[in-house]
Amino acid sequence: MGFKLAGLLASVSFVMGILFVCFNVDHRLLYQDITEQTIEDGFQFYTTFYNAPPAIKALLHTMVGVGLVSTMGKLFTWDESAMFFDGSCVAIFVFAIAVYLSVTIPSLRTIVDPVPKVDTREDRVEAMRILAAGNTIIIVLLGAILCLQAGQEYARRVTAKELARLDALEKETNAAAKKDS
């Protein structure tokens, strides 16, 4: 495993870990009956998340950047495996970032800092449910990146095994041809 793959796996795993922490609140908002306690827990959790120190946000954004740079770096080998697996990972990563920028950030702002006389409590609850759905989508996308990377490694191993078998077969054929001559 190279540094690029390690950077990609570390960053994806880090972000998925954060999203799985959020999933403790999200699953109650999406898959269970919504109670007043669930809503208050969500407001409190996401307010704490939004008001985290800048170093925490910088770490999150840095890890996302490391993942994107690692994926782009892997793409520069430009063989068939890189074009299919790493190219797909770049597209998925960009889509996950788009969901983060277009869903997560505006929803967090609506939940934590609602516009007076515009955002009602129902709007804040709906924004929290949309945020939970966006987090779930990002988890699925990051899981797809991990699956593609596993598939790429599997394909490399199968290819290396097949090439070794073909090389051994070629050596046997050459040895038999020399013996017959």
C-alpha positions in Angstrom: 0.0 0.0 0.0 1.4 3.4 -1.0 1.2 6.7 0.6 -1.6 7.9 -1.7 -3.8 4.9 -0.9 -3.0 5.3 2.8 -4.0 9.0 2.7 -7.2 8.2 0.9 -8.2 5.4 3.3 -7.3 7.4 6.4 -9.2 10.5 5.3 -12.3 8.5 4.2 -12.3 6.5 7.4 -11.9 9.7 9.5 -14.8 11.4 7.8 -16.9 8.3 8.1 -16.1 8.1 11.8 -17.4 11.6 12.3 -20.5 10.8 10.3 -21.1 7.6 12.3 -21.1 9.8 15.4 -23.7 12.0 13.8 -25.7 8.9 12.9 -26.5 8.4 16.6 -28.8 11.4 16.2 -29.6 11.0 12.5 -31.1 7.5 12.7 -33.7 8.7 15.3 -34.6 11.6 13.0 -35.0 9.5 9.9 -36.1 6.0 11.0 -38.0 6.4 14.2 -40.9 8.4 15.4 -39.9 12.0 16.1 -40.4 13.0 19.6 -39.7 16.3 21.4 -36.7 14.7 23.1 -35.3 13.6 19.7 -35.7 17.1 18.3 -34.0 18.7 21.4 -31.2 16.1 21.3 -30.7 16.9 17.6 -30.7 20.7 18.2 -28.2 20.3 21.1 -25.9 17.9 19.1 -25.8 20.0 16.0 -25.4 23.2 17.9 -22.4 21.8 19.6 -21.1 20.4 16.3 -21.5 23.8 14.6 -19.9 25.8 17.4 -16.9 23.5 17.6 -13.5 25.3 17.8 -12.0 26.3 14.4 -9.3 23.8 14.9 -11.8 21.0 14.7 -13.4 22.3 11.5 -9.9 22.9 10.0 -9.0 19.2 10.8 -12.2 18.0 9.1 -11.6 20.1 6.1 -7.9 19.2 5.9 -8.8 15.5 6.0 -11.3 16.0 3.2 -8.6 17.8 1.2 -6.0 15.0 1.9 -8.5 12.5 0.6 -9.2 14.5 -2.6 -5.5 15.1 -3.2 -4.7 11.4 -2.6 -7.4 10.3 -5.0 -6.1 12.8 -7.7 -2.6 11.6 -7.1 -3.6 8.0 -7.6 -5.3 9.0 -10.8 -2.1 10.2 -12.3 -0.7 6.7 -12.8 -3.2 6.6 -15.7 -3.6 2.9 -16.4 -6.9 1.2 -16.9 -7.3 0.5 -13.2 -6.7 4.1 -12.3 -9.1 5.4 -14.9 -11.9 3.1 -13.8 -11.4 2.8 -10.0 -9.7 6.1 -9.1 -11.7 8.1 -11.7 -14.9 6.8 -10.1 -13.5 7.7 -6.7 -12.8 11.2 -7.8 -16.3 11.6 -9.1 -17.8 10.1 -5.9 -15.6 12.3 -3.7 -16.6 15.4 -5.6 -20.3 14.5 -5.3 -19.8 13.9 -1.5 -18.2 17.4 -1.2 -21.1 18.9 -3.2 -23.6 17.3 -0.8 -21.6 18.7 2.1 -21.5 22.2 0.6 -25.1 22.3 -0.6 -26.9 20.4 2.1 -24.8 20.1 5.3 -23.6 23.7 5.7 -26.9 25.4 4.9 -28.8 23.0 7.1 -26.5 23.5 10.0 -26.9 27.3 9.6 -30.7 27.0 9.6 -30.6 24.7 12.7 -28.2 26.8 14.8 -28.6 30.3 13.6 -32.2 30.6 12.2 -33.2 33.8 10.4 -35.5 35.7 12.8 -39.2 35.8 11.6 -38.3 33.6 8.7 -37.2 30.2 10.0 -39.8 28.6 12.2 -39.2 25.7 14.5 -40.8 23.4 11.8 -38.2 24.7 9.3 -35.4 24.0 11.8 -36.7 20.4 12.3 -37.0 19.9 8.6 -33.5 21.2 8.1 -32.3 18.7 10.7 -34.0 15.9 8.9 -32.5 17.0 5.6 -29.1 17.2 7.2 -29.5 13.6 8.5 -30.4 12.4 5.1 -27.4 14.3 3.6 -25.1 12.7 6.2 -26.5 9.3 5.3 -25.9 9.9 1.6 -22.3 11.0 2.3 -21.8 7.8 4.3 -23.0 5.7 1.4 -20.7 7.6 -1.0 -17.7 7.2 1.2 -18.5 3.5 1.6 -18.5 3.3 -2.2 -15.0 4.8 -2.3 -13.8 2.1 0.2 -15.5 -0.6 -1.9 -13.9 0.7 -5.1 -10.4 0.8 -3.5 -10.9 -2.8 -2.3 -12.0 -3.8 -5.8 -8.9 -2.1 -7.3 -6.6 -4.0 -4.9 -8.4 -7.3 -5.7 -8.1 -6.6 -9.4 -4.4 -5.9 -9.0 -3.8 -9.2 -7.1 -5.8 -11.2 -9.7 -3.9 -9.6 -12.5 -0.5 -10.2 -10.9 -1.5 -13.9 -10.2 -2.6 -14.4 -13.8 0.5 -12.7 -15.2 2.7 -15.0 -13.0 0.8 -18.0 -14.3 1.2 -16.9 -17.9 4.9 -16.2 -17.4 5.4 -19.7 -15.9 3.5 -21.2 -18.8 5.7 -19.3 -21.3 8.9 -20.5 -19.5 7.6 -24.1 -19.7 6.8 -23.7 -23.4 10.3 -22.2 -24.1 12.0 -24.9 -22.1 10.1 -27.6 -24.0 10.9 -26.0 -27.4 14.6 -25.9 -26.5 14.5 -29.5 -25.4 12.9 -30.6 -28.7 15.6 -28.7 -30.7 
